[in-house]
Amino acid sequence: MSELMQVPIALYEILALAHELDHPQAKQISRLAEDVITVTLADPDALVKLQNAAGNGYEIQFSRTESAG
Amino acid sequence: MADDGERVERIRPDPLPASPLAQKPSIKEQKPEPSGQRAPGFGASGEADNLVRFPAPEKPSRGRKRKSVEETYRVDYVKASKNTWAFRIRWMEDGGREPVIYVSRVNDKLFKMITKGRANYAAFKRQLIASHKSGAVRQSVRVDAGSNRAL
């Protein structure tokens, strides 16, 4: 990955790969990839914000909640 | 409601004829103050010599209406080869030049996935433009379309 604008396409690539997986957790991966794509495309500045946050020394952590299935 | 009606009658510049309500002696008729156009010595119709115009840029009467910077960016795709599509960003520069940046090549399956659904594809395009404009792209013109990337 070299440029920020390639991230949305890379997310679709992940989704396409997940569709091809023959694994019991492939559907979970697909759902996660779809959710990430939805969130990313909902805000045009989402990736820019992430990049700026990382540049300013912040990091983003994902943590599993109790309600997660 | 009646008060409002009276107020409307008072400020109406062209009163209705023979309206008893409008001719009440208690209602003070409000005439608008003469504006600059109607002030003595500044009449636009009679004394054109005294008219002083502010220097304002004249609107172009001909030619296409200029688009804003936001509108000049657009995302489209071209068929790069068999079973391969390339997404690209283009924008209009002052001299009429349209530089192009190729974002990435995708195969047919991925292309259909991305362009499926009008709203989804519109959001995808907005995201590409926003990412490009953020300054993440340091190369001014990229023409290889990421051909070294595995599909």
gemmi code that builds the backbone of each chain (N, CA, C; Angstrom):
import gemmi

chains = {
    "A": [
        ("MET", (0.842, -1.190, 0.000), (0.000, 0.000, 0.000), (0.880, 1.244, 0.000)),
        ("SER", (0.754, 2.029, -1.033), (1.635, 3.175, -1.130), (0.915, 4.494, -0.952)),
        ("GLU", (-0.344, 4.569, -1.275), (-1.029, 5.847, -1.227), (-2.403, 5.705, -0.590)),
        ("LEU", (-2.811, 6.787, 0.047), (-4.061, 6.751, 0.798), (-5.265, 6.444, -0.087)),
        ("MET", (-5.250, 6.979, -1.287), (-6.430, 6.795, -2.130), (-6.569, 5.366, -2.637)),
        ("GLN", (-5.567, 4.543, -2.404), (-5.685, 3.143, -2.799), (-6.319, 2.278, -1.710)),
        ("VAL", (-6.529, 2.892, -0.538), (-7.080, 2.117, 0.574), (-8.490, 1.588, 0.277)),
        ("PRO", (-9.398, 2.420, -0.261), (-10.737, 1.877, -0.529), (-10.707, 0.679, -1.472)),
        ("ILE", (-9.854, 0.739, -2.469), (-9.760, -0.389, -3.398), (-9.175, -1.610, -2.688)),
        ("ALA", (-8.209, -1.360, -1.818), (-7.623, -2.475, -1.067), (-8.670, -3.135, -0.167)),
        ("LEU", (-9.564, -2.331, 0.379), (-10.618, -2.904, 1.224), (-11.533, -3.816, 0.398)),
        ("TYR", (-11.826, -3.384, -0.804), (-12.627, -4.241, -1.692), (-11.863, -5.507, -2.060)),
        ("GLU", (-10.570, -5.388, -2.196), (-9.768, -6.584, -2.492), (-9.845, -7.580, -1.343)),
        ("ILE", (-9.808, -7.057, -0.129), (-9.927, -7.933, 1.050), (-11.281, -8.634, 1.038)),
        ("LEU", (-12.306, -7.851, 0.703), (-13.652, -8.430, 0.655), (-13.742, -9.526, -0.409)),
        ("ALA", (-13.154, -9.255, -1.571), (-13.185, -10.251, -2.645), (-12.427, -11.516, -2.235)),
        ("LEU", (-11.306, -11.339, -1.561), (-10.536, -12.499, -1.099), (-11.325, -13.290, -0.053)),
        ("ALA", (-12.012, -12.568, 0.801), (-12.796, -13.250, 1.835), (-13.913, -14.085, 1.223)),
        ("HIS", (-14.476, -13.581, 0.125), (-15.530, -14.342, -0.555), (-14.991, -15.656, -1.123)),
        ("GLU", (-13.719, -15.643, -1.468), (-13.142, -16.837, -2.088), (-12.647, -17.855, -1.058)),
        ("LEU", (-12.551, -17.408, 0.183), (-12.002, -18.304, 1.210), (-12.923, -19.478, 1.480)),
        ("ASP", (-12.323, -20.612, 1.643), (-13.076, -21.787, 2.050), (-12.699, -22.081, 3.498)),
        ("HIS", (-13.320, -21.337, 4.365), (-12.960, -21.408, 5.782), (-14.226, -21.139, 6.604)),
        ("PRO", (-14.352, -21.777, 7.735), (-15.580, -21.552, 8.520), (-15.772, -20.101, 8.947)),
        ("GLN", (-14.685, -19.352, 9.051), (-14.822, -17.965, 9.491), (-14.780, -16.967, 8.317)),
        ("ALA", (-14.911, -17.477, 7.110), (-14.849, -16.592, 5.936), (-16.002, -15.573, 5.946)),
        ("LYS", (-17.174, -16.048, 6.377), (-18.322, -15.133, 6.390), (-18.119, -13.998, 7.382)),
        ("GLN", (-17.494, -14.342, 8.503), (-17.205, -13.299, 9.509), (-16.261, -12.241, 8.927)),
        ("ILE", (-15.255, -12.715, 8.239), (-14.293, -11.784, 7.626), (-15.001, -10.910, 6.591)),
        ("SER", (-15.863, -11.532, 5.804), (-16.600, -10.773, 4.790), (-17.443, -9.680, 5.439)),
        ("ARG", (-18.126, -10.066, 6.505), (-18.982, -9.078, 7.188), (-18.152, -7.931, 7.742)),
        ("LEU", (-17.011, -8.275, 8.324), (-16.139, -7.233, 8.879), (-15.646, -6.301, 7.772)),
        ("ALA", (-15.241, -6.901, 6.657), (-14.745, -6.084, 5.546), (-15.848, -5.175, 5.013)),
        ("GLU", (-17.060, -5.718, 4.911), (-18.188, -4.894, 4.441), (-18.451, -3.739, 5.393)),
        ("ASP", (-18.382, -4.020, 6.694), (-18.608, -2.953, 7.677), (-17.546, -1.869, 7.574)),
        ("VAL", (-16.310, -2.285, 7.424), (-15.219, -1.297, 7.310), (-15.391, -0.448, 6.052)),
        ("ILE", (-15.798, -1.090, 4.980), (-16.028, -0.346, 3.732), (-17.169, 0.655, 3.914)),
        ("THR", (-18.236, 0.204, 4.547), (-19.390, 1.093, 4.758), (-18.993, 2.318, 5.566)),
        ("VAL", (-18.266, 2.083, 6.643), (-17.857, 3.198, 7.509), (-16.895, 4.128, 6.767)),
        ("THR", (-15.998, 3.526, 6.016), (-15.005, 4.330, 5.301), (-15.650, 5.203, 4.234)),
        ("LEU", (-16.605, 4.643, 3.513), (-17.221, 5.404, 2.430), (-18.263, 6.400, 2.937)),
        ("ALA", (-18.758, 6.174, 4.137), (-19.784, 7.083, 4.661), (-19.221, 8.479, 4.896)),
        ("ASP", (-17.974, 8.554, 5.273), (-17.350, 9.856, 5.523), (-16.177, 10.023, 4.555)),
        ("PRO", (-16.285, 10.955, 3.633), (-15.193, 11.114, 2.654), (-13.852, 11.454, 3.296)),
        ("ASP", (-13.893, 12.043, 4.483), (-12.644, 12.426, 5.139), (-12.169, 11.383, 6.144)),
        ("ALA", (-12.809, 10.241, 6.182), (-12.484, 9.247, 7.210), (-11.014, 8.826, 7.140)),
        ("LEU", (-10.546, 8.523, 5.953), (-9.163, 8.063, 5.824), (-8.172, 9.185, 6.102)),
        ("VAL", (-8.539, 10.383, 5.699), (-7.659, 11.526, 5.962), (-7.538, 11.758, 7.465)),
        ("LYS", (-8.669, 11.635, 8.145), (-8.648, 11.814, 9.607), (-7.758, 10.764, 10.265)),
        ("LEU", (-7.885, 9.534, 9.801), (-7.050, 8.464, 10.355), (-5.577, 8.755, 10.116)),
        ("GLN", (-5.290, 9.198, 8.933), (-3.898, 9.482, 8.592), (-3.359, 10.626, 9.458)),
        ("ASN", (-4.181, 11.660, 9.632), (-3.744, 12.784, 10.450), (-3.551, 12.369, 11.900)),
        ("ALA", (-4.469, 11.510, 12.382), (-4.348, 11.049, 13.762), (-3.050, 10.264, 13.957)),
        ("ALA", (-2.752, 9.421, 12.996), (-1.525, 8.634, 13.091), (-0.302, 9.552, 13.022)),
        ("GLY", (-0.384, 10.566, 12.190), (0.742, 11.492, 12.059), (0.978, 12.317, 13.302)),
        ("ASN", (-0.093, 12.512, 14.089), (0.038, 13.302, 15.306), (0.360, 12.449, 16.523)),
        ("GLY", (0.722, 11.215, 16.303), (1.161, 10.375, 17.411), (0.061, 9.574, 18.070)),
        ("TYR", (-1.154, 9.598, 17.498), (-2.228, 8.814, 18.086), (-2.265, 7.441, 17.432)),
        ("GLU", (-2.828, 6.520, 18.122), (-3.043, 5.223, 17.510), (-4.470, 4.776, 17.799)),
        ("ILE", (-4.986, 3.962, 16.942), (-6.373, 3.518, 17.066), (-6.384, 2.058, 17.451)),
        ("GLN", (-7.179, 1.753, 18.437), (-7.279, 0.367, 18.874), (-8.711, -0.104, 18.721)),
        ("PHE", (-8.869, -1.319, 18.294), (-10.185, -1.934, 18.225), (-10.276, -2.942, 19.364)),
        ("SER", (-11.323, -2.839, 20.108), (-11.478, -3.797, 21.202), (-12.842, -4.471, 21.074)),
        ("ARG", (-12.858, -5.710, 21.436), (-14.090, -6.498, 21.304), (-15.020, -6.170, 22.474)),
        ("THR", (-16.260, -5.859, 22.145), (-17.215, -5.549, 23.208), (-17.958, -6.817, 23.616)),
        ("GLU", (-18.662, -6.700, 24.730), (-19.402, -7.853, 25.237), (-20.512, -8.269, 24.270)),
        ("SER", (-21.088, -7.258, 23.612), (-22.242, -7.558, 22.762), (-21.838, -8.124, 21.407)),
        ("ALA", (-20.548, -8.118, 21.117), (-20.116, -8.607, 19.800), (-20.385, -10.102, 19.687)),
        ("GLY", (-20.917, -10.499, 18.570), (-21.268, -11.902, 18.395), (-20.109, -12.759, 17.945)),
    ],
    "B": [
        ("MET", (-54.657, 38.863, 14.973), (-54.820, 38.774, 13.541), (-55.193, 40.111, 12.951)),
        ("ALA", (-56.085, 40.853, 13.685), (-56.510, 42.159, 13.187), (-55.356, 43.138, 13.195)),
        ("ASP", (-54.529, 43.051, 14.230), (-53.368, 43.937, 14.286), (-52.434, 43.677, 13.120)),
        ("ASP", (-52.265, 42.420, 12.811), (-51.382, 42.096, 11.693), (-51.937, 42.652, 10.393)),
        ("GLY", (-53.242, 42.531, 10.266), (-53.862, 43.047, 9.057), (-53.651, 44.538, 8.916)),
        ("GLU", (-53.754, 45.240, 10.041), (-53.548, 46.682, 9.986), (-52.116, 47.011, 9.617)),
        ("ARG", (-51.186, 46.217, 10.164), (-49.779, 46.502, 9.878), (-49.473, 46.270, 8.391)),
        ("VAL", (-50.102, 45.250, 7.870), (-49.888, 44.979, 6.456), (-50.396, 46.131, 5.619)),
        ("GLU", (-51.547, 46.661, 6.026), (-52.095, 47.773, 5.262), (-51.188, 48.991, 5.343)),
        ("ARG", (-50.573, 49.191, 6.492), (-49.760, 50.386, 6.658), (-48.496, 50.344, 5.817)),
        ("ILE", (-47.879, 49.196, 5.743), (-46.598, 49.164, 5.046), (-46.775, 48.868, 3.562)),
        ("ARG", (-47.983, 48.612, 3.157), (-48.186, 48.330, 1.726), (-47.864, 49.589, 0.917)),
        ("PRO", (-46.971, 49.531, -0.004), (-46.572, 50.739, -0.738), (-47.659, 51.259, -1.661)),
        ("ASP", (-48.514, 50.378, -2.146), (-49.567, 50.809, -3.053), (-50.895, 50.467, -2.412)),
        ("PRO", (-51.461, 51.382, -1.603), (-52.665, 51.037, -0.830), (-53.848, 50.760, -1.743)),
        ("LEU", (-54.707, 49.886, -1.226), (-55.894, 49.568, -2.002), (-56.786, 50.799, -2.066)),
        ("PRO", (-57.421, 51.058, -3.161), (-58.261, 52.250, -3.283), (-59.537, 52.119, -2.476)),
        ("ALA", (-59.951, 53.241, -1.848), (-61.213, 53.377, -1.122), (-61.361, 52.358, -0.025)),
        ("SER", (-60.284, 52.042, 0.640), (-60.370, 51.129, 1.779), (-60.559, 51.961, 3.034)),
        ("PRO", (-61.667, 51.799, 3.707), (-61.918, 52.628, 4.903), (-60.914, 52.344, 6.003)),
        ("LEU", (-60.440, 51.135, 6.082), (-59.475, 50.776, 7.124), (-58.154, 51.519, 6.916)),
        ("ALA", (-57.758, 51.647, 5.662), (-56.483, 52.301, 5.365), (-56.571, 53.808, 5.554)),
        ("GLN", (-57.785, 54.362, 5.516), (-57.903, 55.818, 5.614), (-58.281, 56.277, 7.012)),
        ("LYS", (-58.114, 55.422, 7.979), (-58.402, 55.825, 9.352), (-57.452, 56.930, 9.765)),
        ("PRO", (-57.942, 57.942, 10.436), (-57.051, 59.032, 10.835), (-56.063, 58.624, 11.912)),
        ("SER", (-56.409, 57.570, 12.694), (-55.503, 57.189, 13.777), (-54.258, 56.469, 13.258)),
        ("ILE", (-54.359, 55.881, 12.112), (-53.218, 55.122, 11.579), (-52.287, 56.079, 10.851)),
        ("LYS", (-51.084, 56.090, 11.337), (-50.112, 56.983, 10.709), (-49.496, 56.283, 9.513)),
        ("GLU", (-49.610, 56.886, 8.404), (-49.089, 56.269, 7.183), (-47.571, 56.374, 7.164)),
        ("GLN", (-46.913, 55.254, 6.930), (-45.459, 55.256, 6.901), (-44.983, 55.263, 5.469)),
        ("LYS", (-44.346, 56.325, 5.125), (-43.787, 56.387, 3.775), (-42.319, 56.018, 3.843)),
        ("PRO", (-41.875, 55.257, 2.889), (-40.448, 54.909, 2.913), (-39.590, 56.124, 2.620)),
        ("GLU", (-38.461, 56.150, 3.315), (-37.530, 57.249, 3.100), (-36.977, 57.183, 1.683)),
        ("PRO", (-36.751, 58.332, 1.099), (-36.195, 58.274, -0.258), (-34.808, 57.676, -0.265)),
        ("SER", (-34.635, 56.713, -1.109), (-33.337, 56.047, -1.169), (-32.365, 56.888, -1.984)),
        ("GLY", (-31.170, 56.372, -2.136), (-30.136, 57.083, -2.883), (-30.532, 57.323, -4.327)),
        ("GLN", (-31.272, 56.393, -4.865), (-31.679, 56.551, -6.255), (-32.655, 57.701, -6.418)),
        ("ARG", (-33.493, 57.909, -5.358), (-34.515, 58.923, -5.504), (-34.106, 60.252, -4.881)),
        ("ALA", (-32.980, 60.283, -4.209), (-32.561, 61.511, -3.559), (-32.264, 62.579, -4.613)),
        ("PRO", (-32.509, 63.841, -4.242), (-32.268, 64.889, -5.228), (-30.803, 64.970, -5.614)),
        ("GLY", (-30.563, 65.101, -6.859), (-29.204, 65.213, -7.343), (-28.573, 63.892, -7.697)),
        ("PHE", (-29.268, 62.772, -7.381), (-28.699, 61.455, -7.682), (-29.644, 60.612, -8.537)),
        ("GLY", (-30.509, 61.213, -9.201), (-31.471, 60.465, -10.007), (-30.786, 59.725, -11.141)),
        ("ALA", (-31.124, 58.465, -11.223), (-30.490, 57.670, -12.271), (-31.116, 57.934, -13.630)),
        ("SER", (-32.386, 58.337, -13.588), (-33.061, 58.510, -14.872), (-32.794, 59.896, -15.462)),
        ("GLY", (-32.871, 60.923, -14.619), (-32.782, 62.271, -15.142), (-31.367, 62.776, -15.311)),
        ("GLU", (-30.527, 62.584, -14.253), (-29.200, 63.183, -14.301), (-28.133, 62.095, -14.327)),
        ("ALA", (-27.897, 61.554, -15.447), (-26.936, 60.450, -15.578), (-25.498, 60.927, -15.387)),
        ("ASP", (-25.248, 62.234, -15.535), (-23.888, 62.741, -15.404), (-23.398, 62.679, -13.968)),
        ("ASN", (-24.321, 62.799, -13.040), (-23.931, 62.791, -11.629), (-23.790, 61.379, -11.060)),
        ("LEU", (-24.125, 60.383, -11.824), (-24.104, 59.008, -11.326), (-22.669, 58.525, -11.188)),
        ("VAL", (-22.335, 58.119, -9.986), (-20.985, 57.612, -9.731), (-21.079, 56.109, -9.547)),
        ("ARG", (-20.364, 55.369, -10.340), (-20.410, 53.904, -10.253), (-19.176, 53.388, -9.525)),
        ("PHE", (-19.394, 52.401, -8.690), (-18.268, 51.764, -8.024), (-17.540, 50.878, -9.019)),
        ("PRO", (-16.230, 50.853, -8.918), (-15.510, 49.963, -9.842), (-15.701, 48.501, -9.450)),
        ("ALA", (-16.519, 47.819, -10.157), (-16.794, 46.407, -9.877), (-16.395, 45.578, -11.083)),
        ("PRO", (-15.896, 44.373, -10.828), (-15.537, 43.518, -11.974), (-16.773, 43.175, -12.780)),
        ("GLU", (-16.644, 43.303, -14.037), (-17.786, 43.018, -14.896), (-17.967, 41.522, -15.051)),
        ("LYS", (-19.221, 41.134, -15.053), (-19.512, 39.707, -15.203), (-19.300, 39.298, -16.653)),
        ("PRO", (-18.665, 38.173, -16.842), (-18.502, 37.728, -18.231), (-19.856, 37.362, -18.816)),
        ("SER", (-20.142, 37.942, -19.940), (-21.441, 37.679, -20.555), (-21.414, 36.424, -21.421)),
        ("ARG", (-20.201, 36.021, -21.803), (-20.115, 34.844, -22.662), (-19.286, 33.754, -21.984)),
        ("GLY", (-19.311, 32.601, -22.565), (-18.475, 31.511, -22.070), (-19.170, 30.657, -21.039)),
        ("ARG", (-18.568, 29.516, -20.805), (-19.138, 28.581, -19.844), (-18.931, 29.069, -18.422)),
        ("LYS", (-19.906, 28.820, -17.572), (-19.794, 29.214, -16.179), (-18.666, 28.426, -15.524)),
        ("ARG", (-17.812, 29.150, -14.813), (-16.648, 28.505, -14.234), (-17.047, 27.635, -13.055)),
        ("LYS", (-16.479, 26.449, -13.010), (-16.810, 25.540, -11.914), (-15.897, 25.795, -10.728)),
        ("SER", (-16.386, 25.447, -9.546), (-15.555, 25.586, -8.364), (-14.510, 24.483, -8.346)),
        ("VAL", (-13.557, 24.629, -7.402), (-12.471, 23.647, -7.332), (-13.019, 22.261, -7.012)),
        ("GLU", (-14.064, 22.230, -6.151), (-14.631, 20.941, -5.754), (-15.218, 20.205, -6.958)),
        ("GLU", (-15.770, 20.981, -7.863), (-16.461, 20.344, -8.979), (-15.511, 19.886, -10.077)),
        ("THR", (-14.289, 20.381, -10.033), (-13.398, 20.084, -11.141), (-12.841, 18.663, -11.066)),
        ("TYR", (-12.824, 18.071, -9.880), (-12.305, 16.704, -9.749), (-13.360, 15.692, -10.174)),
        ("ARG", (-12.913, 14.669, -10.837), (-13.849, 13.603, -11.153), (-13.088, 12.273, -11.231)),
        ("VAL", (-13.820, 11.247, -10.930), (-13.255, 9.891, -10.982), (-13.947, 9.137, -12.102)),
        ("ASP", (-13.171, 8.480, -12.910), (-13.762, 7.606, -13.915), (-12.866, 6.370, -14.071)),
        ("TYR", (-13.221, 5.549, -15.013), (-12.440, 4.331, -15.217), (-12.280, 4.064, -16.709)),
        ("VAL", (-11.230, 3.366, -17.014), (-10.993, 2.967, -18.401), (-10.633, 1.485, -18.402)),
        ("LYS", (-10.912, 0.861, -19.510), (-10.536, -0.535, -19.629), (-9.055, -0.592, -19.969)),
        ("ALA", (-8.280, -1.100, -19.053), (-6.830, -1.105, -19.237), (-6.396, -2.259, -20.129)),
        ("SER", (-7.001, -3.376, -19.935), (-6.713, -4.537, -20.781), (-7.869, -5.508, -20.609)),
        ("LYS", (-7.740, -6.674, -21.217), (-8.816, -7.643, -21.085), (-8.955, -8.062, -19.612)),
        ("ASN", (-10.173, -7.962, -19.115), (-10.458, -8.352, -17.735), (-9.823, -7.407, -16.704)),
        ("THR", (-9.420, -6.228, -17.121), (-8.779, -5.293, -16.193), (-9.308, -3.873, -16.409)),
        ("TRP", (-9.612, -3.211, -15.324), (-10.085, -1.830, -15.362), (-9.162, -0.966, -14.514)),
        ("ALA", (-9.023, 0.276, -14.930), (-8.179, 1.209, -14.167), (-9.015, 2.406, -13.724)),
        ("PHE", (-9.008, 2.656, -12.436), (-9.672, 3.859, -11.915), (-8.687, 5.019, -11.970)),
        ("ARG", (-9.210, 6.179, -12.293), (-8.331, 7.346, -12.391), (-9.047, 8.593, -11.903)),
        ("ILE", (-8.253, 9.573, -11.481), (-8.768, 10.868, -11.036), (-8.292, 11.913, -12.030)),
        ("ARG", (-9.207, 12.752, -12.448), (-8.855, 13.833, -13.369), (-9.407, 15.138, -12.815)),
        ("TRP", (-8.768, 16.222, -13.200), (-9.276, 17.538, -12.808), (-8.883, 18.555, -13.869)),
        ("MET", (-9.628, 19.645, -13.851), (-9.428, 20.671, -14.863), (-8.531, 21.762, -14.301)),
        ("GLU", (-7.484, 22.079, -15.047), (-6.611, 23.184, -14.646), (-6.968, 24.436, -15.437)),
        ("ASP", (-6.355, 25.550, -15.022), (-6.713, 26.840, -15.613), (-6.512, 26.875, -17.128)),
        ("GLY", (-5.443, 26.306, -17.565), (-5.149, 26.367, -18.993), (-5.930, 25.379, -19.834)),
        ("GLY", (-6.892, 24.719, -19.210), (-7.674, 23.735, -19.939), (-7.053, 22.351, -19.927)),
        ("ARG", (-5.923, 22.250, -19.235), (-5.258, 20.947, -19.136), (-6.030, 20.043, -18.188)),
        ("GLU", (-6.007, 18.769, -18.456), (-6.662, 17.802, -17.578), (-5.675, 16.720, -17.181)),
        ("PRO", (-4.918, 16.971, -16.125), (-3.984, 15.923, -15.672), (-4.753, 14.687, -15.193)),
        ("VAL", (-4.086, 13.592, -15.197), (-4.732, 12.346, -14.795), (-3.816, 11.584, -13.845)),
        ("ILE", (-4.413, 11.015, -12.835), (-3.680, 10.140, -11.922), (-4.402, 8.805, -11.899)),
        ("TYR", (-3.692, 7.782, -12.227), (-4.275, 6.451, -12.177), (-4.144, 5.906, -10.762)),
        ("VAL", (-5.273, 5.535, -10.207), (-5.282, 5.093, -8.804), (-4.849, 3.642, -8.707)),
        ("SER", (-5.558, 2.781, -9.408), (-5.234, 1.363, -9.312), (-5.956, 0.587, -10.403)),
        ("ARG", (-5.401, -0.545, -10.693), (-6.059, -1.462, -11.625), (-6.776, -2.540, -10.835)),
        ("VAL", (-7.914, -2.916, -11.326), (-8.669, -3.992, -10.670), (-9.165, -4.956, -11.733)),
        ("ASN", (-9.430, -6.175, -11.312), (-9.961, -7.146, -12.268), (-11.472, -6.972, -12.402)),
        ("ASP", (-12.054, -7.736, -13.276), (-13.482, -7.585, -13.585), (-14.368, -7.783, -12.365)),
        ("LYS", (-14.038, -8.794, -11.607), (-14.872, -9.118, -10.447), (-14.866, -7.967, -9.445)),
        ("LEU", (-13.664, -7.444, -9.198), (-13.538, -6.336, -8.247), (-14.207, -5.074, -8.794)),
        ("PHE", (-14.080, -4.893, -10.088), (-14.686, -3.727, -10.720), (-16.206, -3.741, -10.539)),
        ("LYS", (-16.798, -4.897, -10.759), (-18.253, -4.997, -10.598), (-18.655, -4.767, -9.148)),
        ("MET", (-17.825, -5.258, -8.243), (-18.121, -5.091, -6.820), (-18.100, -3.601, -6.423)),
        ("ILE", (-17.135, -2.886, -6.956), (-16.981, -1.469, -6.602), (-18.083, -0.618, -7.229)),
        ("THR", (-18.401, -0.883, -8.489), (-19.361, -0.031, -9.196), (-20.804, -0.472, -8.994)),
        ("LYS", (-21.005, -1.503, -8.205), (-22.365, -1.980, -7.960), (-23.105, -0.986, -7.058)),
        ("GLY", (-24.207, -0.496, -7.524), (-24.994, 0.455, -6.730), (-24.529, 1.880, -6.947)),
        ("ARG", (-25.457, 2.739, -7.345), (-25.081, 4.115, -7.687), (-24.572, 4.884, -6.468)),
        ("ALA", (-25.285, 4.764, -5.365), (-24.897, 5.513, -4.149), (-23.547, 5.032, -3.636)),
        ("ASN", (-23.378, 3.728, -3.677), (-22.123, 3.154, -3.203), (-20.939, 3.634, -4.053)),
        ("TYR", (-21.136, 3.642, -5.345), (-20.055, 4.078, -6.233), (-19.786, 5.573, -6.087)),
        ("ALA", (-20.844, 6.340, -5.870), (-20.658, 7.784, -5.657), (-19.840, 8.036, -4.389)),
        ("ALA", (-20.124, 7.267, -3.342), (-19.358, 7.416, -2.096), (-17.904, 6.995, -2.304)),
        ("PHE", (-17.721, 5.964, -3.089), (-16.364, 5.505, -3.412), (-15.584, 6.609, -4.131)),
        ("LYS", (-16.233, 7.267, -5.070), (-15.564, 8.338, -5.822), (-15.225, 9.516, -4.912)),
        ("ARG", (-16.172, 9.852, -4.040), (-15.911, 10.958, -3.098), (-14.712, 10.648, -2.211)),
        ("GLN", (-14.636, 9.397, -1.791), (-13.520, 8.992, -0.930), (-12.192, 9.089, -1.677)),
        ("LEU", (-12.169, 8.682, -2.920), (-10.932, 8.767, -3.705), (-10.488, 10.217, -3.863)),
        ("ILE", (-11.438, 11.087, -4.159), (-11.100, 12.499, -4.364), (-10.596, 13.122, -3.065)),
        ("ALA", (-11.286, 12.819, -1.968), (-10.863, 13.380, -0.678), (-9.470, 12.892, -0.305)),
        ("SER", (-9.209, 11.630, -0.547), (-7.891, 11.079, -0.222), (-6.818, 11.703, -1.095)),
        ("HIS", (-7.162, 11.900, -2.348), (-6.189, 12.495, -3.257), (-5.876, 13.933, -2.864)),
        ("LYS", (-6.924, 14.682, -2.513), (-6.741, 16.098, -2.205), (-6.060, 16.323, -0.868)),
        ("SER", (-6.028, 15.326, -0.041), (-5.431, 15.514, 1.284), (-3.929, 15.727, 1.204)),
        ("GLY", (-3.382, 15.505, 0.055), (-1.945, 15.693, -0.079), (-1.161, 14.426, 0.145)),
        ("ALA", (-1.874, 13.328, 0.259), (-1.175, 12.061, 0.442), (-0.403, 11.679, -0.805)),
        ("VAL", (-0.907, 12.119, -1.924), (-0.226, 11.812, -3.175), (0.868, 12.837, -3.384)),
        ("ARG", (2.060, 12.413, -3.351), (3.175, 13.346, -3.487), (3.682, 13.429, -4.922)),
        ("GLN", (3.438, 12.396, -5.645), (3.821, 12.465, -7.053), (2.781, 13.300, -7.779)),
        ("SER", (3.206, 14.191, -8.619), (2.234, 15.045, -9.291), (1.463, 14.296, -10.366)),
        ("VAL", (2.129, 13.493, -11.110), (1.453, 12.726, -12.143), (1.964, 11.297, -12.087)),
        ("ARG", (1.026, 10.388, -11.991), (1.411, 8.989, -11.960), (0.704, 8.285, -13.104)),
        ("VAL", (1.444, 7.606, -13.904), (0.832, 7.056, -15.106), (0.935, 5.536, -15.198)),
        ("ASP", (1.535, 4.917, -14.210), (1.733, 3.477, -14.380), (0.545, 2.653, -13.883)),
        ("ALA", (-0.437, 3.315, -13.264), (-1.673, 2.660, -12.831), (-1.415, 1.483, -11.895)),
        ("GLY", (-0.338, 1.553, -11.195), (-0.052, 0.502, -10.239), (0.080, -0.852, -10.899)),
        ("SER", (0.697, -0.875, -12.045), (0.744, -2.115, -12.800), (1.627, -3.165, -12.127)),
        ("ASN", (2.438, -2.718, -11.180), (3.299, -3.693, -10.499), (2.555, -4.408, -9.385)),
        ("ARG", (1.312, -3.946, -9.138), (0.558, -4.568, -8.056), (-0.147, -5.822, -8.555)),
        ("ALA", (-0.113, -6.824, -7.720), (-0.837, -8.049, -8.086), (-2.324, -7.795, -8.005)),
        ("LEU", (-3.075, -8.361, -8.908), (-4.513, -8.153, -8.912), (-5.181, -9.037, -7.893)),
    ],
}
model = gemmi.Model(1)
for chain_id, residues in chains.items():
    chain = gemmi.Chain(chain_id)
    for i, (resn, *xyz) in enumerate(residues, 1):
        res = gemmi.Residue()
        res.name, res.seqid = resn, gemmi.SeqId(i, " ")
        for name, pos in zip(("N", "CA", "C"), xyz):
            atom = gemmi.Atom()
            atom.name, atom.element = name, gemmi.Element(name[0])
            atom.pos, atom.b_iso = gemmi.Position(*pos), 0.0
            res.add_atom(atom)
        chain.add_residue(res)
    model.add_chain(chain)
structure = gemmi.Structure()
structure.add_model(model)
structure.setup_entities()
